[in-house]
Amino acid sequence: MTKGILAAAEELHSPVIIGPAESLLPGASLAEYADMMLGMARRAGVPVALHFDHGFTPELVEEAIRLGFSSVMYDCSMLLAGACSTPLVLHGGSGLSDDDFRACVAGGISKINIFTHNNLTAARAAHTHFTESVGAFELMPFITEAVKHETMHHMRVFGSDGKA
């Protein structure tokens, strides 16, 4: 999915944030995600932040910082918009319309997570192109392209295209 996200960002000249959440760590360790994503981020032709999202333990948040993640979210509290000058993040955007997203951006949201959108897009692409003679490796170009197009759609909705 990361490859498709970065391809979308480069094509639209949009800055982008990539990275895992702690809930994804059963699939790979935090160090393995850093190994995979830091190189891709450094080679990208647009600004890329590597973010560790929803860290539930101080130890993992500290490890992410040591590994070179450019930002972390320690999921331990909730702040309201009027209570801080920190950029606001929209978590849980699944089910929102494009107009809902535009209203959130207009209201001050500066980071929007679309993992679920991209994850479901990847699964649909794999399902659509799967046959008994097609393995996971052969499905990756279809998955990458589908995630790229989904990400490009959202970058345009969020207004980040052309800002890199």
N, C-alpha and C positions, 0 to 999 in steps of 0.2 A: 504494500500500500504506500510506503514511503516514496518509492520511486515514482508512482503516479502523482502523488501530492507535489513533489518537487518539480516534475515535468509541467504541471499546471502552473505553478508559481513562476517558473521561468518563461513559459509561453505568454503569460499575462503580465510579466514584470511586476509581480506582487511579492511583498515580504510574506513570510510564512513561519508558523511555529509547528514543529514536529516533536514527537516523543511519546514515550509510554506512560501509562499510569501504573501504580503499584498493583492494581488488579490484573494486569497482563503479565506479571512476573512469573507465574507458573510456566509460561511458554518459553521464556528465556530469562537469564539473570540481568540485573541492571547493568553490569559490566558488559555483557554481550550486546544489549541494546546500544550502549555507548559506542562499542566497537563498530557496530553496523552503521549507526546514524551520524556519528561525528564526522566521519570521512565524507559521507554523502553531503552533509551540511556544508563542510568546508569547500567542496568542489562545486557547489551550486553557484549559479551566476546571479543570484538574488540574495538579499539578507535572509538568513535562516536562524531561528532560535531553536535550540534543543532544550525542551522543557520536560521535567519530571513532574507528572500530574498526580494529584490525589495521593501524596505520600502520607501514610498513616503513622509512621514511626520516625522519630528524630534520627535514628541511625541510618535509615535508607535515604532520608533527605540529605544528611551529611555526606553519605557515599556518593549521591548524585552530584553534589558540588565538587567533591574530590575528583570524580571521573570527568569533569569538564562540562556538565550541563550548564547552560547559560541562565536558566531560571528553574525554580522549583515551587511547588505549591504544597505546603504542609497543611493537610486537611484536618484542622483542629478547631476552627472557629468560623463565624460568619460575620462580616461587617456590612453595614448598610451604606448606601451611596452617600448620604449626607455626613457620615461619621468619619470619612477618611478621604485623602487625596490620592489614594492608590488607584491605578487603573482597574476597572471593573471587568469581571469575566462572567460570561453566560455559560453555565453548566446546565445540561439537560435541555438542549434545544430541539430534541426529537419531537416531531409533530408540529413544529411551528411553520407557518407559511413564509414565503419570501417577504411579504409585507410585514409580518411580525418581526422577522429578522431586521428589516430596514428600520422599523420603529425602535428596536433595541439599540441599534447603532446610533440613531438620532438622539436617543436618550442617554448616551454616554458609555455604552458597552464598548470596550476596546479589544476584547478577545472573545471569540466564540468557538466552542468545541464542536466539531462535527464528526467525531470518531464513529458514532453509531451510524450516521449516514454513509460514511465511507466503508465501514465494516459490512453493512448490508448490501451496498453496491458491489463490493468484492464478492460476497457470497452469491449474489444473483448472477454475476458474470461467470463465476465458476460453474454454477448450476446450468446456465444457458449453454455453455460450450463443452460441458462434460459429455464424453461418450466412453464406451468400454475400452477404446483404443487411445484415449487421451489421458495422460497422467498429470500430476500437479505441476510439473515443470512446464509442460506445454500450455497449461492454463494461465501461467503468469502474464504473458503479453496481453491477454484479454482482460485480466484483472487490473493490470496497470493502466490500461487505456480507459477502462470504465471509471476507476478511481480518479484518474486525471480529469475526465469530463465532469464528474460530480464535484470535484474540488474547484474547477474553473467556474462552474455555475455559482457556487457559493461565494467565491472570491468576487465575482461581479455583483452579486446581491449585497455583499458586505461593503463594497466600494474600495477594496484594497488593490484592485487591478491598476497597473500603471504607477504604483507608489513605491516601487523598489528602486 
